[in-house]
Structures are given as structure tokens and as C-alpha cells.
């Protein structure tokens, strides 16, 4: 087998495992963003805001809620064998996401300074990633970073931006972002998952000693982590190939 073919197979393997880690991290971020969305709804009903602020927040929250309904509603179709309500498959999934995307963008652009508008912009970015439109996703993530300041949305958007960079093969900026985020002590980000992403990105970049350090941090600092077993396997593979 030619060296270029071996390299491609190796990269494909890393990308597959990277995708698995991405989905785990996305599940965590999904929990955070849905929780933040719930907080926004509570704030709409809370006192202490002037009427205009309440009105803006309410309208932004309503637009976000409408977009979320479209994004979260499963797409079903009649099964060819005659079973109604069968899974409509990946193609229909893209149709659903494409339908939700303009709703997220509309909410984000209409009310950019509200928490609901910020949440909508973040959801637009994650939807663009799912649709494979990475450059547009990067733009939306960066907008969240710029608008959110030091808030949690800024951190999860930076994480999303780093993952987009990996998908685009831009490993150096992704490594810098993952490395910085792995030092986060707020408890709002899954540091063990970020270290897993960091280690696998180091592998893709050919920086194997640094990949070893990242995987070791997981096994030593997070021995009960769901990523610990994966980290140990990666360390064994790297030791075998040394």
C-alpha cells in the first residue's frame, strides 16, 4: 500500500472517531443551550424589565421557539412496505434542518442583542454544520463569540468554531482553541471531551507527542470519564506505533 493511501486511511479513521466525539460534545452543548433557552422563557415572565425589553424578549423567544419546533420535529414518511410513520432517512433530515435554518437566522437578525437571538444564532451555526456548510457555520459561530462577550455562549461557540476548523483541515487554529478551552474551570464545558478532541486533532496534525499528553490528561484527571476508555485505547495505539 502506498504511503499516501496509508495516510488517507489513517486520516479517515481519525475523522470517524472525531465525529463520534463531536456528537458527544454536541449532546452536552445541546443540554446547555436548551437550559439557557428555558432561562430566557423564565426571564420573559419575570419582573424588573421595562415594557420594551419584555416585548423584545418575548418576540425573540417566540421566533426561537418556532424555529426549535421545526428543528426538533421528526420527519416521517410512509414505509415502502406499507408501514406509516417510518423514519424518512438522512435526506428528509436535511430537508428539516434546511427548513429550520432561515427561522433561526431570522430570529438572530431581528433581535441580535437578546439572549433568545443569541441562542438562535448559535443554533443556526450548528444547523449549518449538520448541513455540511462549514464556512457559513464558522461565520455564525464567530458572530456568537463577538456578541456574547464572556458568557457561556461565547465558549460553546468557540468550541463549535474549533470543530469546524478540524473539518476544514485547519488544525493549528483548532488546536489553539481546544487547548485554551481545555483550561476552562467554569464547569460549563466538558473538559474531558475537549481534551479528546484536542488529542485527536494533534494526531491529524501529526503532532503525536502532544496527542499523548492530551490523552494522558484524560486518564489521569478524569479516570471515570466516558472518554477515558477511548483515551487509553489511543495511548495503546500510539505506543504500538512508536
C-alpha positions in Angstrom: 0.0 0.0 0.0 1.4 3.4 -0.9 2.2 5.9 1.8 -0.4 8.3 0.6 -3.1 5.6 0.8 -2.0 4.7 4.3 -2.1 8.4 5.3 -5.6 8.7 3.9 -6.8 5.6 5.7 -5.3 6.9 8.9 -7.0 10.3 8.4 -10.3 8.6 7.7 -10.1 6.7 11.0 -9.3 9.8 12.9 -12.2 11.7 11.3 -14.6 8.9 12.2 -13.5 8.9 15.9 -13.5 12.7 15.8 -17.1 12.7 14.6 -18.1 10.4 17.5 -16.5 12.8 20.0 -18.2 15.7 18.2 -21.6 14.1 18.7 -21.0 13.5 22.4 -19.9 17.1 22.8 -22.9 18.3 20.8 -25.2 16.4 23.1 -23.6 18.3 26.1 -23.9 21.7 24.3 -27.5 20.8 23.4 -28.3 20.4 27.1 -26.6 23.7 27.9 -28.3 25.6 25.1 -31.8 24.2 25.8 -31.3 25.1 29.5 -30.3 28.6 28.5 -33.4 28.8 26.3 -35.6 27.8 29.2 -34.0 30.5 31.3 -34.9 33.0 28.6 -38.5 31.9 28.7 -38.5 32.4 32.5 -37.0 35.9 32.2 -39.8 36.9 29.8 -42.3 36.4 32.7 -40.0 37.8 35.4 -40.5 41.3 36.7 -37.9 44.1 36.6 -37.8 44.7 32.9 -39.3 47.7 31.2 -42.1 47.1 28.8 -39.9 47.5 25.7 -37.4 45.0 26.9 -40.1 42.5 27.8 -41.7 43.0 24.4 -38.4 42.4 22.5 -37.5 39.4 24.6 -41.0 37.9 24.2 -40.9 38.3 20.4 -37.4 36.9 20.1 -38.3 33.9 22.3 -41.4 33.3 20.2 -39.4 33.2 17.0 -36.8 31.0 18.6 -39.4 28.6 19.8 -40.9 28.4 16.3 -37.5 27.6 14.9 -36.9 24.9 17.5 -40.2 23.3 16.8 -39.2 22.9 13.1 -35.7 21.7 14.0 -36.9 19.2 16.6 -39.9 17.7 14.9 -39.0 14.3 13.4 -39.6 13.8 9.7 -41.5 10.7 9.0 -42.8 9.1 5.8 -44.8 6.1 4.8 -42.7 3.0 4.7 -42.5 1.4 1.2 -43.7 -1.8 2.8 -46.9 0.0 3.9 -45.9 0.9 7.5 -46.9 4.5 8.2 -44.7 6.9 10.1 -41.4 5.2 9.2 -38.1 7.1 9.5 -37.8 9.3 6.5 -34.0 9.0 6.4 -31.0 11.4 6.1 -32.3 13.2 3.0 -35.5 14.2 4.9 -33.4 15.1 7.9 -31.6 17.7 5.7 -34.9 19.0 4.5 -36.0 19.5 8.1 -32.8 21.3 9.0 -32.9 23.4 5.9 -36.4 24.5 6.8 -35.4 25.4 10.4 -32.2 27.4 9.3 -33.9 30.5 8.0 -36.1 30.7 11.1 -33.0 30.6 13.3 -31.3 33.3 11.2 -34.5 35.5 11.2 -34.7 35.4 15.0 -31.0 36.1 15.3 -31.0 39.1 12.9 -34.3 40.6 14.2 -33.2 40.5 17.9 -29.4 40.2 18.0 -28.9 41.6 21.5 -31.4 39.4 23.3 -30.5 36.0 24.8 -33.0 34.3 22.5 -31.5 36.0 19.5 -28.1 34.8 20.6 -29.4 31.3 21.1 -30.9 31.4 17.6 -27.6 32.4 16.1 -25.9 29.6 17.8 -28.5 27.1 16.6 -28.1 28.5 13.1 -24.4 27.7 13.3 -24.9 24.1 14.5 -27.5 23.6 11.8 -25.1 24.8 9.1 -22.5 22.3 10.4 -25.1 19.5 10.1 -25.8 20.6 6.6 -22.1 20.5 5.8 -21.9 24.3 5.1 -18.8 24.8 7.2 -17.7 28.2 6.1 -21.1 29.7 6.8 -21.1 27.9 10.1 -17.8 29.4 11.1 -19.1 32.9 10.3 -22.2 32.3 12.5 -20.1 30.9 15.4 -17.7 33.9 15.2 -20.7 36.2 15.4 -21.8 34.5 18.6 -18.3 34.9 20.0 -18.3 38.6 19.2 -21.8 39.2 20.6 -21.7 37.0 23.7 -18.7 38.5 25.4 -17.5 36.3 28.3 -20.7 34.3 28.6 -21.2 30.6 28.1 -22.5 31.0 24.6 -19.1 32.5 23.7 -17.3 29.5 25.0 -19.5 26.9 23.3 -19.4 28.9 20.1 -15.6 28.8 20.2 -15.7 25.1 20.7 -18.0 24.8 17.7 -15.7 27.0 15.6 -12.7 24.8 16.5 -14.6 21.7 15.4 -15.4 23.4 12.1 -11.7 24.2 11.7 -10.9 20.5 12.1 -13.5 19.5 9.5 -11.9 22.1 7.1 -8.4 20.7 7.8 -7.3 23.9 9.6 -5.6 22.1 12.5 -3.5 24.9 14.1 -6.3 27.3 15.0 -8.4 24.3 16.1 -5.6 23.1 18.4 -5.1 26.6 19.9 -8.8 26.9 20.7 -9.1 23.4 22.1 -6.0 23.9 24.2 -7.3 27.1 25.7 -10.8 25.7 26.3 -9.3 22.7 28.0 -8.2 25.0 30.7 -11.7 26.2 31.4 -12.6 26.0 35.1 -16.2 27.2 34.9 -17.7 23.8 34.8 -19.9 24.8 31.9 -17.8 22.8 29.3 -16.9 19.1 29.2 -13.1 19.4 29.6 -12.6 15.7 29.2 -14.4 15.8 25.8 -12.4 18.8 24.8 -9.2 17.0 25.6 -10.3 14.1 23.5 -10.9 16.5 20.6 -7.5 18.1 21.2 -5.7 14.7 21.2 -7.3 13.6 18.0 -6.6 16.9 16.3 -3.0 16.6 17.4 -3.0 13.2 15.7 -4.4 14.6 12.5 -1.8 17.3 12.5 1.0 14.7 13.0 1.9 16.0 16.5 1.9 12.7 18.3 3.8 13.5 21.5 1.3 16.3 22.2 -1.5 13.9 21.4 -0.1 11.5 24.1 -0.1 14.3 26.6 -3.7 15.1 25.9 -4.9 11.5 26.2 -2.9 11.1 29.4 -4.6 14.1 30.9 -7.9 12.4 30.4 -6.8 9.1 32.1 -5.2 10.9 35.0 -7.6 13.8 35.6 -10.8 12.2 34.5 -10.4 8.4 35.2 -14.2 7.9 35.4 -14.9 9.9 32.2 -16.8 8.2 29.3 -13.8 9.3 27.2 -11.2 7.5 29.5 -11.5 4.1 27.7 -11.1 5.8 24.3 -8.1 7.7 25.6 -6.5 4.5 26.9 -7.0 2.8 23.5 -5.5 5.8 21.7 -2.5 5.7 24.0 -2.0 1.9 23.4 -2.2 2.5 19.6 0.3 5.3 19.8 2.7 3.2 22.0 2.4 0.3 19.5 3.3 2.6 16.6 6.2 4.3 18.3 
